[in-house]
């Protein structure tokens, strides 16, 4: 187990033995930030040598200056990932229920997730899973962005 007071940095040692390894990151911000108030990332891998090349995800939704996307329509989120497969789920009720998004591979390491926003104002939570090599990354973002009519 490793902990760090420096955001984004931690040092840990994995023994070079067969087994299943898990690295968890849990970051919280005050509600006053409004967006990305709770982010978790969980990597599971079987090769300790892979710890230096675990999959990463970058989502680049077209949001306005306030971090808002339009409600009541389809919305595409471009994703870049060090992965061969990506799945995306969205929640419009802070994680009480999840809806699977359609994900299309657009190139090597690039994907488009297509969500259908409800007609109501609120927040979107995202749960993304990326598989690459012998590792799986599951990332959950609470209040990833807003939706508004």
C-alpha positions as CSV (number, residue, x, y, z in Angstrom):
1,X,0.0,0.0,0.0
2,X,1.2,3.5,-0.8
3,X,-0.2,6.9,0.1
4,X,1.0,10.4,-0.8
5,X,0.2,14.0,0.1
6,X,1.4,15.0,-3.4
7,X,-1.6,14.8,-5.8
8,X,-0.9,12.4,-8.6
9,X,2.3,10.9,-7.1
10,X,2.9,7.8,-5.1
11,X,5.6,5.2,-4.9
12,X,5.0,1.5,-4.3
13,X,6.8,-1.7,-4.7
14,X,5.3,-4.9,-6.3
15,X,6.9,-8.2,-5.9
16,X,7.8,-9.9,-9.2
17,X,5.6,-12.9,-8.5
18,X,2.5,-14.3,-10.2
19,X,-0.7,-12.9,-8.9
20,X,-3.4,-10.3,-9.3
21,X,-2.4,-6.8,-8.4
22,X,-4.7,-3.8,-7.8
23,X,-3.9,-0.1,-7.7
24,X,-6.7,2.2,-6.4
25,X,-6.9,6.0,-6.5
26,X,-9.7,7.9,-4.8
27,X,-9.7,11.7,-5.1
28,X,-12.4,14.0,-3.6
29,X,-12.9,17.7,-3.9
30,X,-15.3,20.0,-2.1
31,X,-18.8,20.3,-3.6
32,X,-18.0,24.0,-4.2
33,X,-15.8,23.0,-7.1
34,X,-19.0,21.8,-8.9
35,X,-17.4,19.4,-11.3
36,X,-15.4,16.2,-10.9
37,X,-16.1,16.2,-7.2
38,X,-15.2,12.5,-6.8
39,X,-12.9,10.5,-9.1
40,X,-11.9,6.9,-8.6
41,X,-9.5,4.9,-10.7
42,X,-8.9,1.2,-10.2
43,X,-6.2,-0.7,-12.2
44,X,-6.2,-4.5,-12.0
45,X,-3.2,-6.3,-13.6
46,X,-1.5,-9.7,-13.4
47,X,2.1,-8.7,-14.5
48,X,3.9,-6.5,-11.9
49,X,6.3,-5.4,-14.7
50,X,3.2,-3.8,-16.4
51,X,2.8,-1.3,-13.5
52,X,4.8,1.3,-15.4
53,X,2.6,1.1,-18.4
54,X,-0.9,0.8,-17.1
55,X,-3.8,2.0,-19.3
56,X,-4.7,5.7,-19.2
57,X,-7.9,7.4,-20.4
58,X,-8.4,10.9,-21.7
59,X,-12.0,12.1,-22.5
60,X,-12.5,15.4,-24.4
61,X,-16.2,16.2,-24.5
62,X,-17.2,19.5,-26.3
63,X,-18.5,21.4,-23.3
64,X,-19.1,25.1,-23.0
65,X,-17.1,27.4,-20.7
66,X,-19.2,26.4,-17.7
67,X,-18.6,22.6,-18.3
68,X,-22.1,22.1,-19.7
69,X,-23.5,20.1,-22.6
70,X,-26.9,20.2,-24.2
71,X,-29.8,18.2,-22.7
72,X,-32.3,16.1,-24.6
73,X,-30.0,14.9,-27.4
74,X,-27.2,12.5,-28.4
75,X,-23.8,13.6,-27.3
76,X,-20.4,12.2,-28.4
77,X,-17.4,12.0,-26.0
78,X,-14.1,11.4,-27.9
79,X,-11.8,9.1,-25.9
80,X,-8.1,8.5,-26.2
81,X,-7.0,5.4,-24.3
82,X,-3.9,3.2,-24.0
83,X,-6.3,0.3,-24.6
84,X,-7.7,-2.2,-27.0
85,X,-11.3,-2.0,-25.7
86,X,-13.3,0.7,-23.9
87,X,-16.8,0.6,-22.4
88,X,-18.7,3.6,-21.0
89,X,-21.7,4.0,-18.7
90,X,-23.4,7.2,-17.8
91,X,-25.6,8.1,-14.8
92,X,-27.9,11.1,-14.6
93,X,-28.8,10.5,-10.9
94,X,-25.4,10.5,-9.2
95,X,-24.8,6.9,-9.7
96,X,-28.1,5.4,-8.6
97,X,-28.7,3.9,-12.1
98,X,-26.3,3.5,-15.0
99,X,-26.9,3.4,-18.7
100,X,-24.5,1.8,-21.1
101,X,-23.3,4.1,-23.9
102,X,-22.5,3.0,-27.4
103,X,-18.7,3.0,-28.0
104,X,-17.2,3.0,-31.5
105,X,-13.5,2.5,-32.1
106,X,-12.4,5.3,-34.4
107,X,-8.7,4.3,-34.7
108,X,-5.8,2.9,-32.8
109,X,-6.4,4.0,-29.2
110,X,-9.3,6.3,-30.1
111,X,-13.0,5.8,-29.4
112,X,-16.2,7.7,-29.5
113,X,-18.8,7.2,-26.7
114,X,-22.3,8.2,-27.7
115,X,-24.7,9.1,-24.9
116,X,-28.3,10.3,-25.0
117,X,-28.8,13.0,-22.5
118,X,-32.2,13.3,-20.8
119,X,-34.3,16.5,-21.2
120,X,-33.6,17.6,-17.6
121,X,-31.0,19.8,-16.1
122,X,-28.4,18.0,-13.9
123,X,-25.0,16.3,-13.8
124,X,-23.5,13.4,-15.7
125,X,-21.4,10.8,-13.9
126,X,-19.2,8.6,-16.1
127,X,-17.9,5.1,-15.5
128,X,-15.3,4.1,-18.1
129,X,-13.4,0.8,-18.4
130,X,-10.3,0.4,-20.6
131,X,-8.6,-2.9,-21.2
132,X,-5.0,-2.9,-22.4
133,X,-2.5,-5.7,-22.3
134,X,-2.8,-7.5,-19.0
135,X,-4.4,-4.6,-17.2
136,X,-7.9,-3.2,-16.8
137,X,-8.7,0.4,-15.7
138,X,-12.1,1.3,-14.3
139,X,-12.5,5.1,-13.7
140,X,-15.6,6.7,-12.2
141,X,-16.2,10.5,-12.3
142,X,-19.0,12.0,-10.2
143,X,-20.3,15.3,-11.7
144,X,-18.1,14.9,-14.8
145,X,-20.1,17.7,-16.5
146,X,-23.5,19.4,-16.4
147,X,-26.4,19.1,-18.8
148,X,-28.9,21.9,-19.4
149,X,-31.7,22.6,-21.9
